[in-house]
């Protein structure tokens, strides 16, 4: 993948993170029962019953963003195992 593509994916992922965080905040701090998430690609209506799914999706978006940023900078993840 080229760096322009990765940067574009990082930007899109960060926009989704903001949309999901706004939805979670609106559903947990206000008297709202439902909220519409517009990521620019799709529109979803969510309710307080969806908070677990929203938090799981948000965790996935943060992981995706971290992975893309590591690819962009040439960094990576090191997995170590016991030597025995």
PyMOL Python script that loads the backbone (N, CA, C, O; Angstrom):
from pymol import cmd

cmd.read_pdbstr("""\
ATOM      1  N   UNK A   1       0.846  -1.179   0.000  1.00  0.00           N
ATOM      2  CA  UNK A   1       0.000   0.000   0.000  1.00  0.00           C
ATOM      3  C   UNK A   1       0.888   1.237   0.000  1.00  0.00           C
ATOM      4  O   UNK A   1       1.936   1.270   0.645  1.00  0.00           O
ATOM      5  N   UNK A   2       0.455   2.235  -0.722  1.00  0.00           N
ATOM      6  CA  UNK A   2       1.236   3.460  -0.724  1.00  0.00           C
ATOM      7  C   UNK A   2       0.815   4.373   0.425  1.00  0.00           C
ATOM      8  O   UNK A   2      -0.256   4.211   1.009  1.00  0.00           O
ATOM      9  N   UNK A   3       1.675   5.324   0.732  1.00  0.00           N
ATOM     10  CA  UNK A   3       1.447   6.172   1.907  1.00  0.00           C
ATOM     11  C   UNK A   3       0.220   7.064   1.759  1.00  0.00           C
ATOM     12  O   UNK A   3      -0.431   7.379   2.756  1.00  0.00           O
ATOM     13  N   UNK A   4      -0.108   7.476   0.544  1.00  0.00           N
ATOM     14  CA  UNK A   4      -1.292   8.313   0.343  1.00  0.00           C
ATOM     15  C   UNK A   4      -2.556   7.551   0.697  1.00  0.00           C
ATOM     16  O   UNK A   4      -3.449   8.085   1.355  1.00  0.00           O
ATOM     17  N   UNK A   5      -2.629   6.303   0.260  1.00  0.00           N
ATOM     18  CA  UNK A   5      -3.787   5.471   0.576  1.00  0.00           C
ATOM     19  C   UNK A   5      -3.911   5.279   2.086  1.00  0.00           C
ATOM     20  O   UNK A   5      -5.003   5.400   2.642  1.00  0.00           O
ATOM     21  N   UNK A   6      -2.806   4.984   2.739  1.00  0.00           N
ATOM     22  CA  UNK A   6      -2.835   4.755   4.184  1.00  0.00           C
ATOM     23  C   UNK A   6      -3.252   6.027   4.913  1.00  0.00           C
ATOM     24  O   UNK A   6      -4.047   5.967   5.851  1.00  0.00           O
ATOM     25  N   UNK A   7      -2.729   7.172   4.496  1.00  0.00           N
ATOM     26  CA  UNK A   7      -3.120   8.442   5.131  1.00  0.00           C
ATOM     27  C   UNK A   7      -4.623   8.688   4.964  1.00  0.00           C
ATOM     28  O   UNK A   7      -5.291   9.131   5.899  1.00  0.00           O
ATOM     29  N   UNK A   8      -5.148   8.399   3.779  1.00  0.00           N
ATOM     30  CA  UNK A   8      -6.585   8.567   3.541  1.00  0.00           C
ATOM     31  C   UNK A   8      -7.405   7.649   4.449  1.00  0.00           C
ATOM     32  O   UNK A   8      -8.443   8.059   4.969  1.00  0.00           O
ATOM     33  N   UNK A   9      -6.949   6.420   4.642  1.00  0.00           N
ATOM     34  CA  UNK A   9      -7.645   5.468   5.521  1.00  0.00           C
ATOM     35  C   UNK A   9      -7.569   5.929   6.973  1.00  0.00           C
ATOM     36  O   UNK A   9      -8.536   5.775   7.718  1.00  0.00           O
ATOM     37  N   UNK A  10      -6.440   6.490   7.384  1.00  0.00           N
ATOM     38  CA  UNK A  10      -6.306   7.010   8.744  1.00  0.00           C
ATOM     39  C   UNK A  10      -7.288   8.155   8.959  1.00  0.00           C
ATOM     40  O   UNK A  10      -7.955   8.216   9.993  1.00  0.00           O
ATOM     41  N   UNK A  11      -7.380   9.057   7.998  1.00  0.00           N
ATOM     42  CA  UNK A  11      -8.307  10.186   8.095  1.00  0.00           C
ATOM     43  C   UNK A  11      -9.746   9.700   8.188  1.00  0.00           C
ATOM     44  O   UNK A  11     -10.516  10.195   9.010  1.00  0.00           O
ATOM     45  N   UNK A  12     -10.117   8.729   7.347  1.00  0.00           N
ATOM     46  CA  UNK A  12     -11.479   8.185   7.371  1.00  0.00           C
ATOM     47  C   UNK A  12     -11.762   7.479   8.691  1.00  0.00           C
ATOM     48  O   UNK A  12     -12.855   7.608   9.243  1.00  0.00           O
ATOM     49  N   UNK A  13     -10.793   6.740   9.196  1.00  0.00           N
ATOM     50  CA  UNK A  13     -10.967   6.022  10.464  1.00  0.00           C
ATOM     51  C   UNK A  13     -11.127   6.997  11.621  1.00  0.00           C
ATOM     52  O   UNK A  13     -11.960   6.783  12.502  1.00  0.00           O
ATOM     53  N   UNK A  14     -10.345   8.056  11.626  1.00  0.00           N
ATOM     54  CA  UNK A  14     -10.469   9.061  12.690  1.00  0.00           C
ATOM     55  C   UNK A  14     -11.829   9.745  12.651  1.00  0.00           C
ATOM     56  O   UNK A  14     -12.388  10.062  13.701  1.00  0.00           O
ATOM     57  N   UNK A  15     -12.368   9.978  11.458  1.00  0.00           N
ATOM     58  CA  UNK A  15     -13.708  10.563  11.344  1.00  0.00           C
ATOM     59  C   UNK A  15     -14.758   9.616  11.919  1.00  0.00           C
ATOM     60  O   UNK A  15     -15.705  10.057  12.569  1.00  0.00           O
ATOM     61  N   UNK A  16     -14.591   8.321  11.680  1.00  0.00           N
ATOM     62  CA  UNK A  16     -15.513   7.342  12.244  1.00  0.00           C
ATOM     63  C   UNK A  16     -15.395   7.290  13.760  1.00  0.00           C
ATOM     64  O   UNK A  16     -16.401   7.158  14.458  1.00  0.00           O
ATOM     65  N   UNK A  17     -14.175   7.393  14.272  1.00  0.00           N
ATOM     66  CA  UNK A  17     -13.966   7.406  15.724  1.00  0.00           C
ATOM     67  C   UNK A  17     -14.719   8.563  16.352  1.00  0.00           C
ATOM     68  O   UNK A  17     -15.389   8.390  17.370  1.00  0.00           O
ATOM     69  N   UNK A  18     -14.617   9.738  15.756  1.00  0.00           N
ATOM     70  CA  UNK A  18     -15.310  10.917  16.280  1.00  0.00           C
ATOM     71  C   UNK A  18     -16.825  10.698  16.250  1.00  0.00           C
ATOM     72  O   UNK A  18     -17.518  11.041  17.208  1.00  0.00           O
ATOM     73  N   UNK A  19     -17.339  10.135  15.164  1.00  0.00           N
ATOM     74  CA  UNK A  19     -18.778   9.893  15.052  1.00  0.00           C
ATOM     75  C   UNK A  19     -19.261   8.918  16.123  1.00  0.00           C
ATOM     76  O   UNK A  19     -20.311   9.130  16.728  1.00  0.00           O
ATOM     77  N   UNK A  20     -18.508   7.864  16.355  1.00  0.00           N
ATOM     78  CA  UNK A  20     -18.906   6.881  17.372  1.00  0.00           C
ATOM     79  C   UNK A  20     -18.782   7.463  18.778  1.00  0.00           C
ATOM     80  O   UNK A  20     -19.639   7.211  19.625  1.00  0.00           O
ATOM     81  N   UNK A  21     -17.736   8.233  19.036  1.00  0.00           N
ATOM     82  CA  UNK A  21     -17.600   8.854  20.356  1.00  0.00           C
ATOM     83  C   UNK A  21     -18.726   9.848  20.609  1.00  0.00           C
ATOM     84  O   UNK A  21     -19.239   9.929  21.725  1.00  0.00           O
ATOM     85  N   UNK A  22     -19.120  10.609  19.579  1.00  0.00           N
ATOM     86  CA  UNK A  22     -20.232  11.548  19.732  1.00  0.00           C
ATOM     87  C   UNK A  22     -21.526  10.807  20.048  1.00  0.00           C
ATOM     88  O   UNK A  22     -22.309  11.245  20.890  1.00  0.00           O
ATOM     89  N   UNK A  23     -21.746   9.688  19.373  1.00  0.00           N
ATOM     90  CA  UNK A  23     -22.960   8.903  19.613  1.00  0.00           C
ATOM     91  C   UNK A  23     -22.980   8.356  21.040  1.00  0.00           C
ATOM     92  O   UNK A  23     -23.997   8.434  21.730  1.00  0.00           O
ATOM     93  N   UNK A  24     -21.862   7.810  21.468  1.00  0.00           N
ATOM     94  CA  UNK A  24     -21.786   7.257  22.825  1.00  0.00           C
ATOM     95  C   UNK A  24     -22.005   8.345  23.865  1.00  0.00           C
ATOM     96  O   UNK A  24     -22.729   8.143  24.841  1.00  0.00           O
ATOM     97  N   UNK A  25     -21.384   9.491  23.658  1.00  0.00           N
ATOM     98  CA  UNK A  25     -21.547  10.598  24.602  1.00  0.00           C
ATOM     99  C   UNK A  25     -22.996  11.081  24.641  1.00  0.00           C
ATOM    100  O   UNK A  25     -23.531  11.351  25.717  1.00  0.00           O
ATOM    101  N   UNK A  26     -23.621  11.189  23.495  1.00  0.00           N
ATOM    102  CA  UNK A  26     -25.007  11.664  23.451  1.00  0.00           C
ATOM    103  C   UNK A  26     -25.950  10.694  24.142  1.00  0.00           C
ATOM    104  O   UNK A  26     -26.891  11.108  24.819  1.00  0.00           O
ATOM    105  N   UNK A  27     -25.697   9.411  23.971  1.00  0.00           N
ATOM    106  CA  UNK A  27     -26.587   8.411  24.563  1.00  0.00           C
ATOM    107  C   UNK A  27     -26.356   8.222  26.061  1.00  0.00           C
ATOM    108  O   UNK A  27     -27.274   7.826  26.780  1.00  0.00           O
ATOM    109  N   UNK A  28     -25.158   8.496  26.534  1.00  0.00           N
ATOM    110  CA  UNK A  28     -24.867   8.259  27.949  1.00  0.00           C
ATOM    111  C   UNK A  28     -25.005   9.495  28.823  1.00  0.00           C
ATOM    112  O   UNK A  28     -25.260   9.367  30.020  1.00  0.00           O
ATOM    113  N   UNK A  29     -24.844  10.684  28.264  1.00  0.00           N
ATOM    114  CA  UNK A  29     -24.872  11.884  29.101  1.00  0.00           C
ATOM    115  C   UNK A  29     -26.160  12.673  28.985  1.00  0.00           C
ATOM    116  O   UNK A  29     -26.500  13.446  29.881  1.00  0.00           O
ATOM    117  N   UNK A  30     -26.873  12.488  27.900  1.00  0.00           N
ATOM    118  CA  UNK A  30     -28.098  13.252  27.715  1.00  0.00           C
ATOM    119  C   UNK A  30     -29.319  12.395  27.911  1.00  0.00           C
ATOM    120  O   UNK A  30     -29.226  11.220  28.266  1.00  0.00           O
ATOM    121  N   UNK A  31     -30.439  12.981  27.681  1.00  0.00           N
ATOM    122  CA  UNK A  31     -31.691  12.255  27.794  1.00  0.00           C
ATOM    123  C   UNK A  31     -32.094  11.606  26.485  1.00  0.00           C
ATOM    124  O   UNK A  31     -33.250  11.222  26.307  1.00  0.00           O
ATOM    125  N   UNK A  32     -31.150  11.483  25.572  1.00  0.00           N
ATOM    126  CA  UNK A  32     -31.463  10.928  24.259  1.00  0.00           C
ATOM    127  C   UNK A  32     -31.683   9.421  24.346  1.00  0.00           C
ATOM    128  O   UNK A  32     -30.989   8.718  25.080  1.00  0.00           O
ATOM    129  N   UNK A  33     -32.650   8.948  23.590  1.00  0.00           N
ATOM    130  CA  UNK A  33     -32.942   7.528  23.537  1.00  0.00           C
ATOM    131  C   UNK A  33     -32.344   6.918  22.273  1.00  0.00           C
ATOM    132  O   UNK A  33     -31.943   5.754  22.270  1.00  0.00           O
ATOM    133  N   UNK A  34     -32.285   7.704  21.204  1.00  0.00           N
ATOM    134  CA  UNK A  34     -31.689   7.221  19.959  1.00  0.00           C
ATOM    135  C   UNK A  34     -30.810   8.317  19.364  1.00  0.00           C
ATOM    136  O   UNK A  34     -30.953   9.499  19.675  1.00  0.00           O
ATOM    137  N   UNK A  35     -29.901   7.881  18.502  1.00  0.00           N
ATOM    138  CA  UNK A  35     -28.934   8.805  17.906  1.00  0.00           C
ATOM    139  C   UNK A  35     -28.630   8.303  16.496  1.00  0.00           C
ATOM    140  O   UNK A  35     -28.594   7.095  16.260  1.00  0.00           O
ATOM    141  N   UNK A  36     -28.416   9.213  15.577  1.00  0.00           N
ATOM    142  CA  UNK A  36     -28.087   8.841  14.204  1.00  0.00           C
ATOM    143  C   UNK A  36     -26.605   9.089  13.958  1.00  0.00           C
ATOM    144  O   UNK A  36     -26.117  10.209  14.110  1.00  0.00           O
ATOM    145  N   UNK A  37     -25.896   8.033  13.578  1.00  0.00           N
ATOM    146  CA  UNK A  37     -24.467   8.136  13.282  1.00  0.00           C
ATOM    147  C   UNK A  37     -24.302   8.300  11.776  1.00  0.00           C
ATOM    148  O   UNK A  37     -24.755   7.465  10.992  1.00  0.00           O
ATOM    149  N   UNK A  38     -23.645   9.392  11.385  1.00  0.00           N
ATOM    150  CA  UNK A  38     -23.359   9.628   9.972  1.00  0.00           C
ATOM    151  C   UNK A  38     -21.850   9.644   9.805  1.00  0.00           C
ATOM    152  O   UNK A  38     -21.192  10.616  10.176  1.00  0.00           O
ATOM    153  N   UNK A  39     -21.296   8.569   9.245  1.00  0.00           N
ATOM    154  CA  UNK A  39     -19.849   8.469   9.072  1.00  0.00           C
ATOM    155  C   UNK A  39     -19.384   9.051   7.737  1.00  0.00           C
ATOM    156  O   UNK A  39     -18.191   9.038   7.438  1.00  0.00           O
ATOM    157  N   UNK A  40     -20.310   9.553   6.946  1.00  0.00           N
ATOM    158  CA  UNK A  40     -19.957  10.049   5.632  1.00  0.00           C
ATOM    159  C   UNK A  40     -20.144   8.980   4.566  1.00  0.00           C
ATOM    160  O   UNK A  40     -20.295   9.287   3.384  1.00  0.00           O
ATOM    161  N   UNK A  41     -20.134   7.744   4.987  1.00  0.00           N
ATOM    162  CA  UNK A  41     -20.363   6.631   4.070  1.00  0.00           C
ATOM    163  C   UNK A  41     -21.715   5.991   4.326  1.00  0.00           C
ATOM    164  O   UNK A  41     -22.410   5.593   3.391  1.00  0.00           O
ATOM    165  N   UNK A  42     -22.082   5.895   5.583  1.00  0.00           N
ATOM    166  CA  UNK A  42     -23.356   5.284   5.960  1.00  0.00           C
ATOM    167  C   UNK A  42     -24.005   6.092   7.073  1.00  0.00           C
ATOM    168  O   UNK A  42     -23.349   6.866   7.769  1.00  0.00           O
ATOM    169  N   UNK A  43     -25.300   5.895   7.222  1.00  0.00           N
ATOM    170  CA  UNK A  43     -26.042   6.485   8.335  1.00  0.00           C
ATOM    171  C   UNK A  43     -26.700   5.350   9.089  1.00  0.00           C
ATOM    172  O   UNK A  43     -27.390   4.515   8.503  1.00  0.00           O
ATOM    173  N   UNK A  44     -26.483   5.324  10.400  1.00  0.00           N
ATOM    174  CA  UNK A  44     -27.070   4.290  11.255  1.00  0.00           C
ATOM    175  C   UNK A  44     -27.793   4.949  12.407  1.00  0.00           C
ATOM    176  O   UNK A  44     -27.332   5.953  12.950  1.00  0.00           O
ATOM    177  N   UNK A  45     -28.909   4.392  12.772  1.00  0.00           N
ATOM    178  CA  UNK A  45     -29.629   4.844  13.947  1.00  0.00           C
ATOM    179  C   UNK A  45     -29.354   3.846  15.066  1.00  0.00           C
ATOM    180  O   UNK A  45     -29.532   2.640  14.893  1.00  0.00           O
ATOM    181  N   UNK A  46     -28.921   4.358  16.209  1.00  0.00           N
ATOM    182  CA  UNK A  46     -28.593   3.505  17.351  1.00  0.00           C
ATOM    183  C   UNK A  46     -29.359   3.981  18.580  1.00  0.00           C
ATOM    184  O   UNK A  46     -29.805   5.126  18.657  1.00  0.00           O
ATOM    185  N   UNK A  47     -29.497   3.070  19.536  1.00  0.00           N
ATOM    186  CA  UNK A  47     -30.186   3.401  20.783  1.00  0.00           C
ATOM    187  C   UNK A  47     -29.269   3.055  21.956  1.00  0.00           C
ATOM    188  O   UNK A  47     -28.163   2.546  21.774  1.00  0.00           O
ATOM    189  N   UNK A  48     -29.754   3.342  23.157  1.00  0.00           N
ATOM    190  CA  UNK A  48     -28.977   3.019  24.349  1.00  0.00           C
ATOM    191  C   UNK A  48     -28.712   1.523  24.461  1.00  0.00           C
ATOM    192  O   UNK A  48     -27.723   1.111  25.068  1.00  0.00           O
ATOM    193  N   UNK A  49     -29.580   0.716  23.883  1.00  0.00           N
ATOM    194  CA  UNK A  49     -29.385  -0.736  23.906  1.00  0.00           C
ATOM    195  C   UNK A  49     -28.167  -1.153  23.076  1.00  0.00           C
ATOM    196  O   UNK A  49     -27.658  -2.262  23.238  1.00  0.00           O
ATOM    197  N   UNK A  50     -27.702  -0.277  22.195  1.00  0.00           N
ATOM    198  CA  UNK A  50     -26.575  -0.582  21.323  1.00  0.00           C
ATOM    199  C   UNK A  50     -25.224  -0.135  21.891  1.00  0.00           C
ATOM    200  O   UNK A  50     -24.209  -0.231  21.201  1.00  0.00           O
ATOM    201  N   UNK A  51     -25.195   0.346  23.121  1.00  0.00           N
ATOM    202  CA  UNK A  51     -23.951   0.896  23.676  1.00  0.00           C
ATOM    203  C   UNK A  51     -22.811  -0.123  23.699  1.00  0.00           C
ATOM    204  O   UNK A  51     -21.669   0.240  23.417  1.00  0.00           O
ATOM    205  N   UNK A  52     -23.085  -1.372  24.022  1.00  0.00           N
ATOM    206  CA  UNK A  52     -22.026  -2.392  24.015  1.00  0.00           C
ATOM    207  C   UNK A  52     -21.454  -2.567  22.616  1.00  0.00           C
ATOM    208  O   UNK A  52     -20.238  -2.669  22.450  1.00  0.00           O
ATOM    209  N   UNK A  53     -22.313  -2.602  21.617  1.00  0.00           N
ATOM    210  CA  UNK A  53     -21.854  -2.734  20.231  1.00  0.00           C
ATOM    211  C   UNK A  53     -21.073  -1.495  19.791  1.00  0.00           C
ATOM    212  O   UNK A  53     -20.071  -1.604  19.083  1.00  0.00           O
ATOM    213  N   UNK A  54     -21.532  -0.330  20.210  1.00  0.00           N
ATOM    214  CA  UNK A  54     -20.828   0.904  19.861  1.00  0.00           C
ATOM    215  C   UNK A  54     -19.429   0.929  20.467  1.00  0.00           C
ATOM    216  O   UNK A  54     -18.462   1.299  19.800  1.00  0.00           O
ATOM    217  N   UNK A  55     -19.328   0.534  21.732  1.00  0.00           N
ATOM    218  CA  UNK A  55     -18.017   0.508  22.387  1.00  0.00           C
ATOM    219  C   UNK A  55     -17.089  -0.517  21.735  1.00  0.00           C
ATOM    220  O   UNK A  55     -15.895  -0.256  21.582  1.00  0.00           O
ATOM    221  N   UNK A  56     -17.617  -1.669  21.354  1.00  0.00           N
ATOM    222  CA  UNK A  56     -16.803  -2.684  20.675  1.00  0.00           C
ATOM    223  C   UNK A  56     -16.346  -2.173  19.312  1.00  0.00           C
ATOM    224  O   UNK A  56     -15.196  -2.375  18.922  1.00  0.00           O
ATOM    225  N   UNK A  57     -17.243  -1.514  18.595  1.00  0.00           N
ATOM    226  CA  UNK A  57     -16.874  -0.955  17.290  1.00  0.00           C
ATOM    227  C   UNK A  57     -15.824   0.145  17.452  1.00  0.00           C
ATOM    228  O   UNK A  57     -14.903   0.255  16.643  1.00  0.00           O
ATOM    229  N   UNK A  58     -15.969   0.953  18.495  1.00  0.00           N
ATOM    230  CA  UNK A  58     -14.997   2.018  18.750  1.00  0.00           C
ATOM    231  C   UNK A  58     -13.621   1.436  19.058  1.00  0.00           C
ATOM    232  O   UNK A  58     -12.611   1.945  18.572  1.00  0.00           O
ATOM    233  N   UNK A  59     -13.573   0.377  19.858  1.00  0.00           N
ATOM    234  CA  UNK A  59     -12.301  -0.292  20.135  1.00  0.00           C
ATOM    235  C   UNK A  59     -11.666  -0.797  18.840  1.00  0.00           C
ATOM    236  O   UNK A  59     -10.458  -0.666  18.644  1.00  0.00           O
ATOM    237  N   UNK A  60     -12.478  -1.369  17.967  1.00  0.00           N
ATOM    238  CA  UNK A  60     -11.973  -1.854  16.686  1.00  0.00           C
ATOM    239  C   UNK A  60     -11.431  -0.729  15.819  1.00  0.00           C
ATOM    240  O   UNK A  60     -10.418  -0.894  15.141  1.00  0.00           O
ATOM    241  N   UNK A  61     -12.103   0.409  15.842  1.00  0.00           N
ATOM    242  CA  UNK A  61     -11.634   1.558  15.060  1.00  0.00           C
ATOM    243  C   UNK A  61     -10.300   2.080  15.594  1.00  0.00           C
ATOM    244  O   UNK A  61      -9.413   2.432  14.816  1.00  0.00           O
ATOM    245  N   UNK A  62     -10.157   2.132  16.924  1.00  0.00           N
ATOM    246  CA  UNK A  62      -8.872   2.553  17.496  1.00  0.00           C
ATOM    247  C   UNK A  62      -7.764   1.578  17.117  1.00  0.00           C
ATOM    248  O   UNK A  62      -6.648   2.000  16.812  1.00  0.00           O
ATOM    249  N   UNK A  63      -8.056   0.284  17.132  1.00  0.00           N
ATOM    250  CA  UNK A  63      -7.058  -0.704  16.726  1.00  0.00           C
ATOM    251  C   UNK A  63      -6.685  -0.545  15.260  1.00  0.00           C
ATOM    252  O   UNK A  63      -5.508  -0.617  14.906  1.00  0.00           O
ATOM    253  N   UNK A  64      -7.685  -0.327  14.404  1.00  0.00           N
ATOM    254  CA  UNK A  64      -7.424  -0.122  12.982  1.00  0.00           C
ATOM    255  C   UNK A  64      -6.540   1.105  12.770  1.00  0.00           C
ATOM    256  O   UNK A  64      -5.595   1.074  11.982  1.00  0.00           O
ATOM    257  N   UNK A  65      -6.859   2.179  13.479  1.00  0.00           N
ATOM    258  CA  UNK A  65      -6.083   3.410  13.341  1.00  0.00           C
ATOM    259  C   UNK A  65      -4.634   3.190  13.772  1.00  0.00           C
ATOM    260  O   UNK A  65      -3.710   3.648  13.100  1.00  0.00           O
ATOM    261  N   UNK A  66      -4.436   2.496  14.882  1.00  0.00           N
ATOM    262  CA  UNK A  66      -3.079   2.222  15.364  1.00  0.00           C
ATOM    263  C   UNK A  66      -2.312   1.358  14.372  1.00  0.00           C
ATOM    264  O   UNK A  66      -1.125   1.585  14.138  1.00  0.00           O
ATOM    265  N   UNK A  67      -2.984   0.366  13.786  1.00  0.00           N
ATOM    266  CA  UNK A  67      -2.339  -0.500  12.804  1.00  0.00           C
ATOM    267  C   UNK A  67      -1.948   0.283  11.562  1.00  0.00           C
ATOM    268  O   UNK A  67      -0.838   0.127  11.053  1.00  0.00           O
ATOM    269  N   UNK A  68      -2.843   1.117  11.075  1.00  0.00           N
ATOM    270  CA  UNK A  68      -2.543   1.920   9.889  1.00  0.00           C
ATOM    271  C   UNK A  68      -1.396   2.899  10.148  1.00  0.00           C
ATOM    272  O   UNK A  68      -0.529   3.086   9.294  1.00  0.00           O
ATOM    273  N   UNK A  69      -1.395   3.521  11.330  1.00  0.00           N
ATOM    274  CA  UNK A  69      -0.316   4.446  11.655  1.00  0.00           C
ATOM    275  C   UNK A  69       1.015   3.713  11.757  1.00  0.00           C
ATOM    276  O   UNK A  69       2.048   4.255  11.365  1.00  0.00           O
ATOM    277  N   UNK A  70       1.006   2.490  12.277  1.00  0.00           N
ATOM    278  CA  UNK A  70       2.234   1.702  12.343  1.00  0.00           C
ATOM    279  C   UNK A  70       2.721   1.353  10.941  1.00  0.00           C
ATOM    280  O   UNK A  70       3.924   1.385  10.681  1.00  0.00           O
ATOM    281  N   UNK A  71       1.812   1.024  10.042  1.00  0.00           N
ATOM    282  CA  UNK A  71       2.201   0.736   8.656  1.00  0.00           C
ATOM    283  C   UNK A  71       2.775   1.964   7.981  1.00  0.00           C
ATOM    284  O   UNK A  71       3.728   1.869   7.207  1.00  0.00           O
ATOM    285  N   UNK A  72       2.194   3.115   8.273  1.00  0.00           N
ATOM    286  CA  UNK A  72       2.652   4.349   7.649  1.00  0.00           C
ATOM    287  C   UNK A  72       4.064   4.717   8.081  1.00  0.00           C
ATOM    288  O   UNK A  72       4.873   5.167   7.269  1.00  0.00           O
ATOM    289  N   UNK A  73       4.354   4.525   9.360  1.00  0.00           N
ATOM    290  CA  UNK A  73       5.653   4.929   9.889  1.00  0.00           C
ATOM    291  C   UNK A  73       6.690   3.820   9.819  1.00  0.00           C
ATOM    292  O   UNK A  73       7.852   4.025  10.169  1.00  0.00           O
ATOM    293  N   UNK A  74       6.268   2.640   9.366  1.00  0.00           N
ATOM    294  CA  UNK A  74       7.207   1.523   9.292  1.00  0.00           C
ATOM    295  C   UNK A  74       7.352   0.791  10.606  1.00  0.00           C
ATOM    296  O   UNK A  74       8.161  -0.129  10.722  1.00  0.00           O
ATOM    297  N   UNK A  75       6.580   1.188  11.588  1.00  0.00           N
ATOM    298  CA  UNK A  75       6.617   0.510  12.881  1.00  0.00           C
ATOM    299  C   UNK A  75       5.820  -0.769  12.819  1.00  0.00           C
ATOM    300  O   UNK A  75       5.182  -1.070  11.811  1.00  0.00           O
ATOM    301  N   UNK A  76       5.857  -1.491  13.861  1.00  0.00           N
ATOM    302  CA  UNK A  76       5.111  -2.739  13.884  1.00  0.00           C
ATOM    303  C   UNK A  76       4.929  -3.225  15.296  1.00  0.00           C
ATOM    304  O   UNK A  76       5.247  -2.530  16.261  1.00  0.00           O
ATOM    305  N   UNK A  77       4.426  -4.400  15.397  1.00  0.00           N
ATOM    306  CA  UNK A  77       4.199  -5.032  16.680  1.00  0.00           C
ATOM    307  C   UNK A  77       5.147  -6.201  16.829  1.00  0.00           C
ATOM    308  O   UNK A  77       5.314  -6.995  15.903  1.00  0.00           O
ATOM    309  N   UNK A  78       5.760  -6.306  17.976  1.00  0.00           N
ATOM    310  CA  UNK A  78       6.676  -7.413  18.248  1.00  0.00           C
ATOM    311  C   UNK A  78       5.976  -8.382  19.182  1.00  0.00           C
ATOM    312  O   UNK A  78       5.472  -7.995  20.236  1.00  0.00           O
ATOM    313  N   UNK A  79       5.953  -9.618  18.792  1.00  0.00           N
ATOM    314  CA  UNK A  79       5.367 -10.664  19.618  1.00  0.00           C
ATOM    315  C   UNK A  79       6.515 -11.490  20.169  1.00  0.00           C
ATOM    316  O   UNK A  79       7.317 -12.030  19.407  1.00  0.00           O
ATOM    317  N   UNK A  80       6.596 -11.592  21.478  1.00  0.00           N
ATOM    318  CA  UNK A  80       7.684 -12.389  22.062  1.00  0.00           C
ATOM    319  C   UNK A  80       7.095 -13.622  22.738  1.00  0.00           C
ATOM    320  O   UNK A  80       5.946 -13.639  23.180  1.00  0.00           O
ATOM    321  N   UNK A  81       7.921 -14.633  22.797  1.00  0.00           N
ATOM    322  CA  UNK A  81       7.508 -15.872  23.434  1.00  0.00           C
ATOM    323  C   UNK A  81       8.586 -16.310  24.411  1.00  0.00           C
ATOM    324  O   UNK A  81       9.748 -15.915  24.321  1.00  0.00           O
ATOM    325  N   UNK A  82       8.161 -17.123  25.326  1.00  0.00           N
ATOM    326  CA  UNK A  82       9.132 -17.651  26.289  1.00  0.00           C
ATOM    327  C   UNK A  82      10.173 -18.493  25.564  1.00  0.00           C
ATOM    328  O   UNK A  82       9.856 -19.140  24.565  1.00  0.00           O
ATOM    329  N   UNK A  83      11.401 -18.494  26.048  1.00  0.00           N
ATOM    330  CA  UNK A  83      12.484 -19.204  25.391  1.00  0.00           C
ATOM    331  C   UNK A  83      12.597 -20.653  25.771  1.00  0.00           C
ATOM    332  O   UNK A  83      13.522 -21.327  25.320  1.00  0.00           O
ATOM    333  N   UNK A  84      11.709 -21.156  26.570  1.00  0.00           N
ATOM    334  CA  UNK A  84      11.806 -22.559  26.973  1.00  0.00           C
ATOM    335  C   UNK A  84      10.885 -23.450  26.206  1.00  0.00           C
ATOM    336  O   UNK A  84      10.858 -24.658  26.438  1.00  0.00           O
TER     337      UNK A  84
END
""", "prot")
cmd.dss("prot")
cmd.show_as("cartoon", "prot")
cmd.util.cbc("prot")
cmd.orient("prot")
